[in-house]
Amino acid sequence: MAHAVWANPKSLFRPRTPLAKALGDLPLFSRLSRAEIEKVEAIAHIRTYSAGECIFEQGDPSVAMFVIMAGEVRIVIRTEESEEDREVARLGTGEMFGETALLDGAPRTAAAIAATPAEIAAIARPDWIDLVERQPALGVRMLLPLARIMAARVRALNLQVPTSQQQNWEQYV
């Protein structure tokens, strides 16, 4: 007679949590092992937002990146010239935003607002930095995809900004 554990080998493995699955599906974390994803998951904090609730304001310090577990988020730019917000992105379940916060604590360049009721996981910069310092190999496997994401966004922005306006960008680097 087979031992009960071996009768169902799937019982040997813990199922992935919804957060672990969401993290593993993102390019930033897709190269990580299950154990490494669990380390990232351990530093995440999940919160529920009501529709219309502000996640962060434009100008706030960048203190965390976010993963949408459920719902939708609007990314908006607020200008003094207009009373209306300009929506620059609408993100949904399984997408991330605010990842630049992992690299620096500069003020947010846009606001994030829950478009629908949303469940969002936040990964705070100090916790992420601590994890990267304690696990350098893990950090490298996250930093390379993060650099690719940032490079793609800069390229996309370059296509939108006339060359004559790009000459002063060195001040931001």
N, C-alpha and C positions, 0 to 999 in steps of 0.2 A: 504494500500500500504506500502511495506517495505521501510525503510529508505535506501537511496542509498549506504551508507557505509556498511550496513549489507547485501545488495544484493550480494556483493563480499567480503567475510570476509578476503580473502588473501590480499586485499588492505590495511588491517590494519598493516601488517607486512612488514618491509623493506626487500628486498632481500639481501642475504649475498653477500658481494663483493667477487671478486676472491681471494683477499688476506685473508679475513676472512675464506673463505672455505679452502684455503691451510693451514692456521694455525690450524684450527679445525681438519684437517685430520692428523696432525703430532702428534706423541705420546707425545711430550713435552707439547702440548696445548690441547690435546683431552679431558681432564677432566674439562676444563673451560666452564663456561656458555657463552652464546652469548654476554652478556654485558661485561664479562671479556675479551673475545677475541677482542671485539671492543677496549678495553683499550690497549691491546697489539698492535693491528693494528694502533692505534693512534701514537705510538712511532716508527713505521716502516717507512723506507724511501725506495722507489722503484727506481731502476736505470736500464737502458738498457746497456748491454755490447755487443761489437762486437765479432765475432768469433776470438779467439786468444788473446783477451784482458785479461790482468792480473787483477784479483779481489783483490788478496793480494799475496805478496811474502813470501816465506819461510824466517823466521827471523823477519818479521814485527811484531810490537806489536799487540796482539789480542785485537781488539777494538769493534768487532761486530760479531754476528752470522748472517747467511744468509739462506733465503728460496728461492728456485728456483721456480719462477712463470711460466716460460716457457724457454725451451732450455736445454742445457746440460753443465755441468761443469766437468773439469778434475781436480783431486787432484793429485799433483805430488811432488815427493821428488827430490831435486837437491843435488848431491854429488860432491865433489871435484874430486873424482876418475874418474867420467864419465862426458862427455860433454852432454850426453843425459839425459833428465828427465825420472824418473821411475814413471809411472802412477800407483797409488795405489788404485784409485777409479774413477769411472765415474758415476756422479749423474745426475738425470733428473728431470723433472717437478714434483713438489710436495715433493721433498726431501730437507733436510736441511744439512748445514755443518758449521763448525766453532763455534759450540755451546759451546765449552770449554771456549771461550772468555767471556761468561756470568759469569764464576767462577773466572777467573784470567786474568791478562793482559800480561801473559808470551808470549815470542816470538812464532810465528807460527812455527809449526814443518814441514809444507808442504806449497806448493803454490797452489792457486786455479786459474784456467784459464778457460775462457769461451770456450768450445769446439765448440759451435754453437752460433749464436746470442741468447742472453739470457736476460730475464727480471728477476731481482733478488731483493728481499726485504731484507734490512739490519735492524737489531735491535741492536743499539749501547749499549754497556755495561753500560755506565753511565745512559742512559735513562731507561734500564731494572732495574738496581739497585734502581733508584729513584722510579719506579713503585712498586717494591717489598717492599721497605721501607714504602711507603704510604699505601700499601694494603697487609699486612702480610699474610692474609689467601690466597690471590691470589698467593703470592710468594711460600707458602707451596705447593699449588697444581701444581706449575711448578717445584719446586725443587726436589720433589720426583721422577717424571718421568725423570728429568735430571740426577739424581743420578743413576737410573736404566740404562739409556743409557750409562753413563760413566762406570758403573760396567760391562756391557756386552762387551764393547770395551776392557776393561782391561783383562777380561777373554779370549777374542779372541786373544789378544796380548800374554798372558801367554802361550797359546798353540803353538805360533810361536817361542817363545824365549826359548832356552835351559835353564834348571834349573840352571846350573852353571853360567849363565850370569844374573840371576835374583837377586843374593845376594846383589847387590848394589842399588837396586831400592828404598830403604828407603830414600835415599838422595833426591829423587824427590817428596816425599810426604810431 
